[in-house]
Amino acid sequence: MGAKIPVEIMHENYQVHYDEASKSLSCKGSFRLQGSEYQPIQDLMNGVADSAPQPLTVDLRELEFLNSSGINTLAKFVLQLRKNGVSEVKVQGSNKYPWQEKSLKNLQRLLPSLELEIS
């Protein structure tokens, strides 16, 4: 097996955590980063995608804000999952944050089998 993927990024404004046992990736806080500042998050997500976990749960229920660069990062992650043959993906969002329902629906266009759960 290749290099071990990082499983957690802790920052004062956000957290990204991957739990290999439950095959779940969670993002919390506010992603207000600029382009290249997303690279550590993209690297973590690519590591998850390359390990091809199925089923995979992506929990965004506590992600309060995601700018356009963050949406792009998430879209690249979903495309990497598709490329690696990961079809059992559930994305959990919250209707507490209006941007989620609108933006997360677009991920289904990239991976039609993606299950979107907004509650």
Buried (B, 14 or more C-beta within 10 A) or exposed (E): EEEEBBBEBEBEEBBBBBEEEEBBBBBBBBBBBEEEEBEBBBEBBBBBBBBEBEEBBBBBBBBBEBBEBBBBBBBBBBBBBBEBEBBBBBBBBBEEBEBBEEBBBEBBEBBEEBEBEBE
